[in-house]
Amino acid sequence: MADVIPIRIGVLGCAEIARKVSRAIQLAPNATLSAIASRSLDKAAAFARANRFPPDAKVYGSYEALLEDPDIDAVHMPLPTSLHLRWAVLAAQKKKHLLVEKPPAMNVAEFDKIVEACWDNGVQIMDGTMWLHHPRTHKMKEFLNDTERFGKPALVNSCFTLLADSDFLKNDIRVKPDLDGLGTLGDLGWYCINAILWAADYELPETVAALRAPVHNDAGVLLSCGASLHWRDGRIANFHTSFLSNLTMNLTVTGTKGTLHLTDFNIPQREDQASFTTLVNPKYNDLRTTWLSLPIEHTIETALPQETLMVEEFARLVAGIKRNGSKPDKTWPAISRKTQLVLDAVIASIENGFEPIEILG
Amino acid sequence: MADVIPIRIGVLGCAEIARKVSRAIQLAPNATLSAIASRSLDKAAAFARANRFPPDAKVYGSYEALLEDPDIDAVHMPLPTSLHLRWAVLAAQKKKHLLVEKPPAMNVAEFDKIVEACWDNGVQIMDGTMWLHHPRTHKMKEFLNDTERFGKPALVNSCFTLLADSDFLKNDIRVKPDLDGLGTLGDLGWYCINAILWAADYELPETVAALRAPVHNDAGVLLSCGASLHWRDGRIANFHTSFLSNLTMNLTVTGTKGTLHLTDFNIPQREDQASFTTLVNPKYNDLRTTWLSLPIEHTIETALPQETLMVEEFARLVAGIKRNGSKPDKTWPAISRKTQLVLDAVIASIENGFEPIEILG
């Protein structure tokens, strides 16, 4: 069958995350790892070896060369965020479908230019947010959509932090203003915002107000920050993200009747299964000294890890365009854009003395 | 031995919480339930019957009458917060030691008047925060004090909400401005603030800024709110409290090396044991698809429930004053006062357009 011919994906850059995605491309049943490019041919070759690229995968010493290759359908772009605009637009112009690392752009204006280039050239764009593709995420959504068990949404709380060591804080691209200049907000905060929007069925908040006392490094890159999001109907969400404290990856979504809670929302503790808890309509005993109903743990098995499911979804969309004349999917980039909008608003709020910023979708 | 003669405690009012504390007084080895007072003698008698008071417990039809009884050493005061000042001062003047429900006062100025009356009359004051007396709390504190496992404190996040039904929202004393006029902030928020201060070794934050979009009822009582607390050294804490969403009782304390997490910090799920998790220096596998170290669950048994341990501690302090000439303990009221100070600051911040309020200890 035509649709099992795998989509040929090239990797544009040897970033850390490219190792994980390269494996995911190899594991995805409808994709194949066709090329690697780096500005250094030696580095590209070493990356291909270290990550067990297929023997026939091509190795390029420049991004342009890979983009010129007519045997590549799509690229994974793990470059620093500040380079996305240039290379994503060029990739689109070269008719390469685009799986771009998050955040896809430095701001929504840049993102819109990238998307415009994609639509102009009939190529798919999807960002590299993996957890949205996990079957656990779909199962959790069923719970949030269940008005009997969850009720109406009221509050989301998300916290994603990690402790960066001194080498990271000095040298990592995520602390360099000219590379991943959005710092922890673009890295871990992206997932917090994304999870909050996911829980809100991607309805944008009315306002976003940054929490006070964000921490920047000397170059002005965010190392720690947070924000509150407010919807017109009274729903609220709070998040905190930081490179300055121990790994914490919590997501709590509270409705009028039920609560969803997990502590590994972005990277599940295990590859083959993942859990979350729900607490529905809890009651105490008469004297309120004991809980009569306890949180229930739900465990979801998955044959393929979430990053592979992401690649599979991307390749499925690309195959549809390439073979069936489908239009590029606009659902995934719409999610990316909303996440990027909120991210912009957090920065604007910090720059405006923590005043709430109105979100204009 | 003299010190096993139980401290005789009278209960001033038939509030819901008085049922739990009455049982705790009965269970405490060094206290005895000696009297109940209500403005209605019938109501007091019914309360004594329903809560299995000892046959020799006295039943009073006025608070004054109980306070005049020379055979009462101490009172539990579960009255609405707005009545505390009047009755707590009178109780102190009548030389009754005081276990007062939280929040002990409407604001720190009132609290200081109550404490002054207690010190003037040589009586103990302690507020009714139960969870601080649970052995789990002490065990968690050991973790937070362990610089090898926890590192330096960075972030506290606490969320305590419950879904009030329409009867509660119409009739409960916690939504009446002239009764428990501090609403959810004084009720559930008290515990959030208290837990944050506990995690900070009771070091007051430098500033407190309320989160935007608090919800008040028509009478101006808080039904939902939150705040960020900031310390000079960069530590931060965020909390949210509400009567408008499903029961959530989370506390997460993140240090540079370790994270403490629990979802029932204020009322443990079981009376005889309670758990928390710690995650220390976690690592992913090489590709960051699996956690190599997982949160560890710690379970602490307790022979007596936390509210009984609270009464036991209170009675121990009272016995020391009464029999050994000890001075009233000032540690517990200092904690109450700090909690009350932060609570005042949250309200001040809401009233001042969410500006940060400086805390002057």
Interface residues (C-beta under 8 A of the other chain):
Chain A: R19 K20 R23 G151 A154 L155 N157 C159 T161 L163 T207 A209 L211 R212 A213 V215 S224 G226 S228 H230 G234 I236 N238 H240 S242 L244 S245 N246 L247 T248 N250 T252 T254 G255 T256 K257 G258 T259 H261 T263 D264 I267 Q269 R270 E271 L279 V280 N281 P282 Y284 L287 R288 T289 T290 W291 L294 P295 P305 E307 F354 P356
Chain B: R19 K20 R23 G151 A154 L155 N157 C159 T161 L163 T207 A209 L211 R212 A213 V215 S224 G226 S228 H230 G234 I236 N238 H240 S242 L244 S245 N246 L247 T248 N250 T252 T254 G255 T256 K257 G258 T259 H261 T263 D264 I267 Q269 R270 E271 L279 V280 N281 P282 Y284 L287 R288 T289 T290 W291 L294 P295 P305 E307 F354 P356
